[in-house]
Amino acid sequence: MATTPAPHPQAPPKPTWDPRGPVRPLLRPTIRIRLTLLYGGMFLIAGILLLSIMYLFIAQAVSDVAAAQLPFRVVSGEVQATTAWCRLPATPTTEELNDALAICLKHQTDLALDDVLRRSLFALLGLSIIAFAFGYAMAGRVLAPLGRITRTARQVAGSDLARRIELDGPDDELKELADTFDEMLERLERAFTAQQRFVANASHELRTPLAINRTLLEVHLSDPGAPVELQQLGKTLLATNERSEQLVEGLLLLARSDNQIVERKPVDLAEVASRALDQVRTEADAKGVELRGELAPAIVQGNGVLLERIALNLIQNAVRYNIPEGGWADVTTETQHGQAVLVVSNAGPVVPAYEIDNLFEPFRRLRQERTGSDKGVGLGLSIVRSVARAHGGRIIAEPREGGGLVMRVTLPI
């Protein structure tokens, strides 16, 4: 009879406490404690000041009442009013006289209380202004480290990964946040440095064998005694090798352009578009596509080579994805609302609006994915979007009613 093996004992749970973690004191000067002490002290001081001022005002009012002339006086055994608001009957009885005197004294007390209330309101207004100003200054002092963290984060967003906060001061939550942010920046810097090294190594390792293959194929094709079948095979392999080189160049450029541009120089989009038009003109003439340009100066700060790749890719796409006969492509550059604008429009097949977003994905083309084509490797618009984002701009694609697309690239000046 087979025996059931005894189950393996479960491993004890791992401790959640890390003995290597920093041991923090129980009474840390945290933000909560500091704010509690600060605002509690402010309320206490304001209360003491208000109580002291009220005491002085009341004491002054009592002293004024005691030193003030009574609203009545006794002359030859008769009580006479000394103020207009204290009215006494002509021949009062004792009870009527006492009631009238009580009314006069109450009215004088009300006047003193009104004076105390008026002075108290002015004192409260002054203390409120002082309290708000002091609270604003203290809040700015407490939140100053957050402003420093925010400024550093913005500088890092500009691809300055070498920046650190290095916040000094008490060991509170803000310093802990700043130290954590510095550790994250250090890891990001190492990751981006490793990525740059990988791109540089991949650029060399991938280009070298492709260049060797191209050279060998060109040497064999230059042999006039080579058989026709071998020459045809060589041309096919050379076209495949050229496509692989384009793919490698596109992937490397896409990897580099995903980062922000650190070194920027003045670049005129009109000059960039003009050079791109000259490079594409031969292909456009071969396909019967008319190139039209209206180039106005538009100076931006960026990388001239990458910006030229934007114009070149857009114009090449405008030429290659065009109508068979009577095709055209318009290229314009201008400045609008403080931004440089590059617009490339063309005639071509009708593009549904729901397929616009797919055109910017790598290896995506209109109604086809990763398919063999002589129009490119499917990275042109992906590179354009990455380069535009690296320069702080964007690209918008809109379908034309009669067919074709309107590509609008906006870059900050």
Salt bridges, closest charged atoms under 4 A:
ASP18 OD1 - ARG20 NE 3.38
ASP110 OD2 - LYS106 NZ 3.30
ASP115 OD1 - ARG118 NH2 2.53
ASP115 OD2 - ARG119 NE 3.24
ASP168 OD1 - ARG148 NH1 3.90
ASP171 OD2 - ARG24 NH1 2.97
ASP172 OD2 - ARG34 NH1 2.43
GLU176 OE1 - ARG28 NH2 3.74
ASP179 OD2 - LYS175 NZ 3.23
GLU186 OE2 - ARG190 NH1 3.38
GLU189 OE1 - ARG164 NH2 2.70
GLU245 OE2 - ARG214 NH1 2.13
GLU249 OE2 - ARG207 NE 2.84
GLU271 OE2 - ARG275 NH1 3.04
GLU283 OE2 - ARG320 NE 2.83
GLU308 OE1 - ARG275 NE 3.33
ASP330 OD1 - ARG292 NE 2.64
GLU361 OE2 - ARG385 NH2 3.97
GLU369 OE2 - ARG364 NE 3.12
